[in-house]
């Protein structure tokens, strides 16, 4: 069965500390992978996508096909990074955009 | 502004009632997704339509149904409402192609009392 797992519901870090939000997926084929972010009282929005290999707001994500993981990382957390983060594998054949359960990142001073 | 419009923003209704949530996708997007977001459940995929046809189904209850109209707007119908149906309901639209970004609406907050 297709599954995406974000093992941490809440991740609390100090400002300036490194951040790693974990995402593991179990999908047949090769899904495309996205991270979405939801800031307080705002709509979900795309943070980054694997295929672009981009860095947005200092975040990067590395696809590890062997471990089937797509962890989101940032070397130095900022207060404004506090939000809900969702990992989202997308499989064109199933046409499903499924989200993980999300991880709430809390950056404190 | 994502270009995706959801109405109403808030809805309060009693148990046993029926409500309709509406979503207008971004101009040019053919695919519409519906999600339910509860406090402890994260973002649950309900159903997806592509150009008027149902494309994928998630954990959608039989009491819930949806459709996409020729003008591509979509409606999610929730009937025989229960207290547990209280949640934020989001819709998102994409062009339907892989690797494209999904654009989300602001959501409809449904409260069942």
Interface residues (C-beta under 8 A of the other chain):
Chain A: X32 X34 X36 X43 X44 X45 X46 X49 X51 X86 X88 X90 X92 X94 X95 X96 X97 X98 X99 X100 X101 X102
Chain B: X2 X4 X31 X33 X35 X41 X42 X43 X45 X48 X50 X55 X56 X58 X90 X92 X94 X96 X97 X98 X99 X101 X102 X104 X105 X106 X107
